[in-house]
Amino acid sequence: MKFLKYLSVLSTLAMIFVLVGGALVTKTESGMGCGANWPFCYGAWSMEMLIELSHRIVSSGAGLLVLLLSIISWKKIGHIRETKFLAFVSIFFLVAQGLIGAAAVLWSQSDFILALHFGISLISFAAVLLLTLLIFEVDQKFDADSLIISSSFRKQFVWLTIYIMVVVYTGALVRHMDSSLACTSWPFCDGGQPLSLDYHLGQWVHMGHRVLAGIAFVWTWVIFFKIRRHYRNSRVMKQGWGIATTFITIQVMLGALVIFTTGNLFIALLHALFITLFFGLLCYYLLLSYRSIKKTLKK
């Protein structure tokens, strides 16, 4: 089990690098750094080639790690109900994001299709993260067996997860349409109204993402205060959702800083990182919600 723990942590970190690396490729417009070639890389050496090639190498390494993690988890902790499902999802969506990436290189794809890439990678990351938590849970290192989440909170977590996927898609669309600076002020576009018929497509996409992200921010904080009231004695609910709320708060602040710093690359990558961490933690609450349903049915 010790090896499996190390492997799970390494796989989770590798998936984070895949996600942030994908954002780096998009932000630096390095998607064609290797030319119209996949999986091999041809052309003159350049920064774009280095970024794209590095992303391919990291993604390939992550794929091998996740495959190994899935196989060993299936064998070692396959008796845990969620293990086989998560193992399948982690591999399936990792392969899917790789195929979409390959298709983007070999054949021209619209920005609306390319924006799916980040969200698909995010699902694979969440599955790997949950597998890691299951592995650490075996020897009671990460235990929440006594927790029962009420039906109202379960619905909130499910709908928020679906909603966050929409927010993530619009954020990826902003990057692929090169609309990160379509609006040069914050929170409104160029000091005007939140939404205007005078906006061009890039501004509509940009402001649409801001509005959706703002709703997610408020929604997360509302759940935070409800949890503080209903789960005063639960560390998993109080502290865990407190961390999730911190993640999305930082993520929103970083989104504003992207504008104030006129698209600073490091801040933009942190922006992608924190929504990744938030989504992973949110999926953990989906897992807890699923277990709560099972516990309720047994009573």
C-alpha positions, -999 to +999 in steps of 0.1 A: +000+000+000+029+023+006+039+022-031+003+027-041+001+059-019+032+073-035+020+065-069-014+081-063+001+113-050+025+114-080-003+108-104-024+136-089+005+160-092+011+149-127-025+156-137-022+191-122+008+197-144-011+184-174-040+208-167-017+239-161+005+229-190-025+228-213-034+263-201+002+274-208+000+260-243-032+279-250-021+312-234+012+312-254-005+300-286+020+271-287-005+245-299+012+242-333+047+244-319+054+210-333+037+217-366+008+197-379+024+165-365+013+141-337+027+124-317+061+133-331+074+169-331+090+184-362+102+219-371+127+246-361+134+249-324+115+277-307+098+285-274+065+274-288+080+240-298+095+236-264+062+244-246+042+221-268+067+192-267+071+195-229+033+193-226+031+162-247+059+146-227+042+154-193+009+142-206+024+110-218+041+104-185+009+113-166-010+088-188+014+060-179+012+069-142-026+070-142-028+037-161-006+020-135-025+036-107-058+024-121-046-012-126-030-015-091-060+002-074-083-022-092-064-051-078-056-038-043-087-019-033-112-031-059-135-042-031-142-005-024-173+003-044-161+035-061-126+022-071-134+005-104-156+033-116-130+060-108-102+039-123-122+037-156-132+074-156-096+085-150-082+065-180-112+071-203-112+109-200-074+111-201-074+093-234-103+115-246-084+147-238-053+133-256-073+124-287-089+159-288-054+174-285-042+153-313-072+162-335-066+199-328-031+195-342-039+172-372-071+189-382-083+224-377-109+227-349-132+255-338-126+273-306-158+259-292-145+224-297-110+231-284-125+246-252-138+211-243-102+199-238-096+215-204-129+203-189-123+167-200-088+168-184-105+182-153-128+152-150-098+128-153-079+148-126-109+147-103-111+109-107-074+105-100-077+127-069-107+107-056-087+075-062-059+089-041-083+098-013-097+062-014-062+048-011-054+069+020-088+062+034-081+024+036-060+028+068-081+056+082-058+084+071-087+102+055-119+089+071-154+104+069-175+073+074-196+088+101-207+118+080-242+119+065-250+147+041-286+158+039-306+156+007-306+194+003-268+197+005-264+167-018-285+184-045-265+216-040-232+198-046-245+180-077-259+211-093-229+232-084-206+206-099-225+207-132-226+245-131-188+247-125-182+226-156-201+253-176-180+280-159-148+260-168-159+257-204-165+294-208-132+301-192-114+278-216-134+294-244-121+328-233-085+315-236-090+298-270-107+329-285-078+350-271-104+371-253-087+374-219-083+411-224-114+417-245-125+438-216-098+460-201-115+469-168-130+449-139-157+440-129-175+457-158-163+457-194-143+489-202-161+507-174-195+502-190-225+481-182-222+444-172-238+434-205-244+455-236-257+449-271-227+469-284-203+441-273-184+421-300-183+383-297-151+382-276-165+407-251-198+387-248-178+355-241-155+373-216-183+390-197-205+359-199-176+340-181-174+368-155-211+366-147-211+328-145-180+328-123-195+355-100-226+334-095-204+303-087-185+325-062-217+337-044-232+302-045-201+287-028-202+313-001-239+307+005-232+269+010-203+278+033-225+298+057-252+270+056-226+244+064-213+265+093-249+265+107-259+229+100-226+210+105-209+228+134-193+196+147-181+182+114-145+190+105-149+174+071-178+197+062-166+229+079-129+228+072-131+211+039-157+235+025-138+264+040-108+254+019-131+251-012-144+286-005-109+299-001-099+283-035-128+299-054-122+332-037-086+332-047-095+321-082-119+351-087-093+375-073-067+360-098-092+365-126-094+402-117-056+404-115-053+390-150-071+422-162-051+445-139-018+431-150-028+430-187-027+392-190+003+383-168+011+347-177+020+335-142-013+348-128-033+333-156-018+299-149-026+303-112-061+311-122-064+278-140-047+260-111-072+272-084-103+262-104-087+228-108-082+225-070-117+237-063-133+213-088-113+184-073-125+192-038-161+197-050-160+162-065-149+148-031-182+162-017-200+144-045-184+112-033-195+118+002-230+126-010-231+093-029-221+075+002-247+093+022-274+080-001-262+044+005-262+049+043-297+064+042-310+034+021-295+009+046-314+024+075 
